[in-house]
Amino acid sequence: MAGGELTAGEVLDEAADSAVLTGLLALQEARIASNPCTAAELCLSAVPHIALAVTLASADLD
């Protein structure tokens, strides 16, 4: 791996990390939301990010 190039696995790992972080940030916002409806919306908005992270983490590159 010359010149700082990333492998496909490393790219998937970075993408999964980013998706998890985005989902967790939404859940953090939900935790501090004063309105239960807003908290529920934020929890629901985290779902696609967590699902994407699971999909990326379980991708089989072989």
Sine and cosine of phi, psi and omega as CSV:
sin_phi,cos_phi,sin_psi,cos_psi,sin_omega,cos_omega
0.00,0.00,0.99,-0.12,-0.05,-1.00
-0.98,-0.19,0.47,-0.88,0.12,-0.99
0.93,0.36,0.39,0.92,0.04,-1.00
0.96,0.26,0.31,0.95,0.01,-1.00
-0.95,0.32,0.57,-0.82,0.01,-1.00
-0.97,-0.23,0.55,-0.84,0.11,-0.99
-0.98,0.18,0.25,-0.97,0.03,-1.00
-0.87,0.50,-0.63,0.78,0.03,-1.00
-0.89,0.45,-0.64,0.77,0.02,-1.00
-0.92,0.39,-0.62,0.79,0.05,-1.00
-0.90,0.44,-0.70,0.72,0.03,-1.00
-0.89,0.46,-0.66,0.75,0.03,-1.00
-0.87,0.48,-0.70,0.71,0.01,-1.00
-0.90,0.43,-0.65,0.76,0.02,-1.00
-0.91,0.41,-0.65,0.76,0.03,-1.00
-0.90,0.44,-0.68,0.73,0.04,-1.00
-0.87,0.50,-0.68,0.73,0.00,-1.00
-0.90,0.43,-0.67,0.74,0.01,-1.00
-0.90,0.43,-0.68,0.74,0.04,-1.00
-0.88,0.48,-0.71,0.70,-0.01,-1.00
-0.87,0.49,-0.69,0.73,0.02,-1.00
-0.88,0.48,-0.70,0.72,0.04,-1.00
-0.89,0.45,-0.67,0.74,0.00,-1.00
-0.92,0.39,-0.58,0.81,0.05,-1.00
-0.90,0.44,-0.64,0.77,0.06,-1.00
-0.90,0.45,-0.66,0.75,0.02,-1.00
-0.92,0.38,-0.57,0.82,0.07,-1.00
-0.89,0.45,-0.69,0.72,0.05,-1.00
-0.88,0.47,-0.62,0.78,0.03,-1.00
-0.89,0.45,-0.61,0.79,-0.03,-1.00
-0.88,0.47,-0.57,0.82,-0.06,-1.00
-0.98,-0.19,0.02,1.00,0.00,-1.00
-0.92,0.40,0.67,-0.74,-0.03,-1.00
-1.00,0.08,-0.36,0.93,-0.03,-1.00
-0.98,-0.22,0.82,-0.58,0.00,-1.00
-0.87,0.50,-0.55,0.83,0.03,-1.00
-0.92,0.40,-0.66,0.75,0.04,-1.00
-0.91,0.42,-0.66,0.75,0.03,-1.00
-0.87,0.49,-0.68,0.73,0.02,-1.00
-0.89,0.45,-0.68,0.73,0.03,-1.00
-0.88,0.47,-0.66,0.75,0.01,-1.00
-0.92,0.40,-0.63,0.78,0.06,-1.00
-0.88,0.47,-0.69,0.72,0.02,-1.00
-0.91,0.41,-0.55,0.84,0.00,-1.00
-0.94,0.34,-0.35,0.94,0.02,-1.00
-0.98,0.21,-0.42,0.91,-0.11,-0.99
-0.84,0.55,-0.78,0.63,-0.02,-1.00
-0.87,0.49,-0.54,0.84,0.01,-1.00
-0.94,0.35,-0.68,0.73,0.03,-1.00
-0.92,0.39,-0.65,0.76,0.04,-1.00
-0.89,0.46,-0.67,0.74,0.04,-1.00
-0.89,0.46,-0.67,0.74,0.01,-1.00
-0.87,0.49,-0.67,0.74,0.03,-1.00
-0.90,0.43,-0.68,0.73,0.02,-1.00
-0.88,0.47,-0.72,0.70,-0.01,-1.00
-0.91,0.41,-0.66,0.76,-0.02,-1.00
-0.93,0.38,-0.45,0.89,-0.03,-1.00
-0.99,-0.14,0.08,1.00,0.01,-1.00
-0.89,0.46,0.72,-0.69,0.01,-1.00
-0.98,-0.19,0.91,-0.42,-0.04,-1.00
-1.00,-0.01,-0.01,1.00,-0.01,-1.00
-0.99,0.13,0.00,0.00,0.00,0.00
